[in-house]
Amino acid sequence: METMGLLGFVFGLSGLSFSLTAMGQVSSLKSEFEEFKKNMPGSDTSKNQPGSEDK
């Protein structure tokens, strides 16, 4: 039974590592995409900015 606990611990740590790596990559891609949207010609980014809603 101790072997199964050790295997579960190892797979749990590797899953945590993969999830943290994926979260970092997603946030990096999100910021790159926002920068890409800002640099596109003819894009109106004022609609997407917080606080610019019409009241």
Distance bins in CASP14 RR format, pairs under 12 A and 6 or more apart:
PFRMAT RR
TARGET T0000
AUTHOR 0000-0000-0000
RMODE 2
METHOD distances of the structure
MODEL  1
1 7 0 0 0 0 0 1 0 0 0 0 0
1 8 0 0 0 0 0 1 0 0 0 0 0
2 8 0 0 0 0 0 1 0 0 0 0 0
2 9 0 0 0 0 0 1 0 0 0 0 0
3 9 0 0 0 0 0 1 0 0 0 0 0
3 10 0 0 0 0 0 1 0 0 0 0 0
4 10 0 0 0 0 0 1 0 0 0 0 0
4 11 0 0 0 0 0 1 0 0 0 0 0
5 11 0 0 0 0 1 0 0 0 0 0 0
5 12 0 0 0 0 0 1 0 0 0 0 0
5 13 0 0 0 0 0 1 0 0 0 0 0
6 12 0 0 0 0 0 1 0 0 0 0 0
6 13 0 0 0 0 0 1 0 0 0 0 0
7 13 0 0 0 0 0 1 0 0 0 0 0
7 14 0 0 0 0 0 1 0 0 0 0 0
8 14 0 0 0 0 1 0 0 0 0 0 0
8 15 0 0 0 0 0 1 0 0 0 0 0
8 16 0 0 0 0 0 1 0 0 0 0 0
9 15 0 0 0 0 0 1 0 0 0 0 0
9 16 0 0 0 0 0 1 0 0 0 0 0
10 16 0 0 0 0 0 1 0 0 0 0 0
10 17 0 0 0 0 0 1 0 0 0 0 0
11 17 0 0 0 0 0 1 0 0 0 0 0
11 18 0 0 0 0 0 1 0 0 0 0 0
12 18 0 0 0 0 1 0 0 0 0 0 0
12 19 0 0 0 0 1 0 0 0 0 0 0
12 20 0 0 0 0 0 1 0 0 0 0 0
13 19 0 0 0 0 0 1 0 0 0 0 0
13 20 0 0 0 0 0 1 0 0 0 0 0
14 20 0 0 0 0 0 1 0 0 0 0 0
14 21 0 0 0 0 0 1 0 0 0 0 0
15 21 0 0 0 0 1 0 0 0 0 0 0
15 22 0 0 0 0 1 0 0 0 0 0 0
15 23 0 0 0 0 0 1 0 0 0 0 0
16 22 0 0 0 0 0 1 0 0 0 0 0
16 23 0 0 0 0 0 1 0 0 0 0 0
17 23 0 0 0 0 0 1 0 0 0 0 0
17 24 0 0 0 0 0 1 0 0 0 0 0
18 24 0 0 0 0 0 1 0 0 0 0 0
18 25 0 0 0 0 0 1 0 0 0 0 0
19 25 0 0 0 0 0 1 0 0 0 0 0
19 26 0 0 0 0 0 1 0 0 0 0 0
20 26 0 0 0 0 0 1 0 0 0 0 0
20 27 0 0 0 0 0 1 0 0 0 0 0
21 27 0 0 0 0 0 1 0 0 0 0 0
21 28 0 0 0 0 0 1 0 0 0 0 0
22 28 0 0 0 0 0 1 0 0 0 0 0
22 29 0 0 0 0 0 1 0 0 0 0 0
23 29 0 0 0 0 0 1 0 0 0 0 0
23 30 0 0 0 0 0 1 0 0 0 0 0
24 30 0 0 0 0 1 0 0 0 0 0 0
24 31 0 0 0 0 0 1 0 0 0 0 0
24 32 0 0 0 0 0 1 0 0 0 0 0
25 31 0 0 0 0 0 1 0 0 0 0 0
25 32 0 0 0 0 0 1 0 0 0 0 0
26 32 0 0 0 0 0 1 0 0 0 0 0
26 33 0 0 0 0 0 1 0 0 0 0 0
27 33 0 0 0 0 0 1 0 0 0 0 0
27 34 0 0 0 0 0 1 0 0 0 0 0
28 34 0 0 0 0 0 1 0 0 0 0 0
28 35 0 0 0 0 0 1 0 0 0 0 0
29 35 0 0 0 0 0 1 0 0 0 0 0
29 36 0 0 0 0 1 0 0 0 0 0 0
30 36 0 0 0 0 0 1 0 0 0 0 0
30 37 0 0 0 0 0 1 0 0 0 0 0
31 37 0 0 0 0 0 1 0 0 0 0 0
31 38 0 0 0 0 0 1 0 0 0 0 0
32 38 0 0 0 0 0 1 0 0 0 0 0
32 39 0 0 0 0 0 1 0 0 0 0 0
33 39 0 0 0 0 0 1 0 0 0 0 0
33 40 0 0 0 0 0 1 0 0 0 0 0
33 48 0 0 0 0 0 1 0 0 0 0 0
34 40 0 0 0 0 0 1 0 0 0 0 0
34 43 0 0 0 0 0 1 0 0 0 0 0
34 45 0 0 0 0 1 0 0 0 0 0 0
34 48 0 0 0 0 1 0 0 0 0 0 0
34 49 0 0 0 0 0 1 0 0 0 0 0
35 43 0 0 0 0 0 1 0 0 0 0 0
35 45 0 0 0 0 0 1 0 0 0 0 0
36 43 0 0 0 0 1 0 0 0 0 0 0
36 45 0 0 0 0 0 1 0 0 0 0 0
37 43 1 0 1 0 0 0 0 0 0 0 0
37 44 0 0 0 0 0 1 0 0 0 0 0
37 45 1 0 0 1 0 0 0 0 0 0 0
37 47 0 0 0 0 0 1 0 0 0 0 0
37 48 1 0 0 1 0 0 0 0 0 0 0
37 49 0 0 0 0 0 1 0 0 0 0 0
38 44 0 0 0 0 0 1 0 0 0 0 0
38 45 1 0 1 0 0 0 0 0 0 0 0
38 46 0 0 0 0 0 1 0 0 0 0 0
38 48 0 0 0 0 1 0 0 0 0 0 0
38 49 0 0 0 0 0 1 0 0 0 0 0
39 45 0 0 0 0 1 0 0 0 0 0 0
40 48 0 0 0 0 0 1 0 0 0 0 0
44 52 0 0 0 0 0 1 0 0 0 0 0
45 52 0 0 0 0 1 0 0 0 0 0 0
46 52 1 0 1 0 0 0 0 0 0 0 0
46 53 0 0 0 0 0 1 0 0 0 0 0
46 54 0 0 0 0 0 1 0 0 0 0 0
47 53 0 0 0 0 1 0 0 0 0 0 0
47 54 0 0 0 0 1 0 0 0 0 0 0
END
